[in-house]
Amino acid sequence: MAINKYRKGKIMKKHARIKNLDSFLEKFVEPISTVKLITPGAIKVGRGSGETLRVTYGREIYQGMGDILVGCKLNATSGNSNQEIFISTGSPEKIKKIINEINNKD
């Protein structure tokens, strides 16, 4: 297997990540067996306060005309930074369940 300098485990390291996002992904999302790849998108600056990381479930992602389910999208915010995370998986309902459980604990 070829070594990819932009990948550590299932997480792509091509973009910067907002504060505490790496540890969240490694702890909660990466261990799920159906997850193939985690790709954080570019960071966007928005309005917000506080330094607490908050991750919410975005939507399912379909390929083509909506026939093939290829994954899901998460939204992460920390302070005034926002970032999308794309998850390649065949069963996004597992990720949605975990994210909802984490958000309901708070």
C-alpha positions, 0 to 999 in steps of 0.5 A: 500500500502506498504511503499518502503524506496527506492522510493519517489513518482515515483522516485526510490532513490536506487542510488545516482543522479547527481547534480540537477537531482532530481529537474529536474525529479520532475518538468518535468517528474514525473507530466506526468500521463503515467509515472509509475516509474523513475529509475536512474542508476549508475553514470559513470565518463566521460569527460566533464566540467561545472556544467550545467545539460543536459538531452537528450532522449536516446531510447525506451525500448522494452521487449522480442523480441521487441513486448512490449513497456515498456518505454524509457531511458534518458541520463543526464550529469553534469560536468564529471558525466553521468547517465542513467535514465529509465522511465517506461511508455506506451507513451515515445513520450510524454517524448521525446517531453518534453525533446526536448522542454527543449533542444530547449529552451537553 
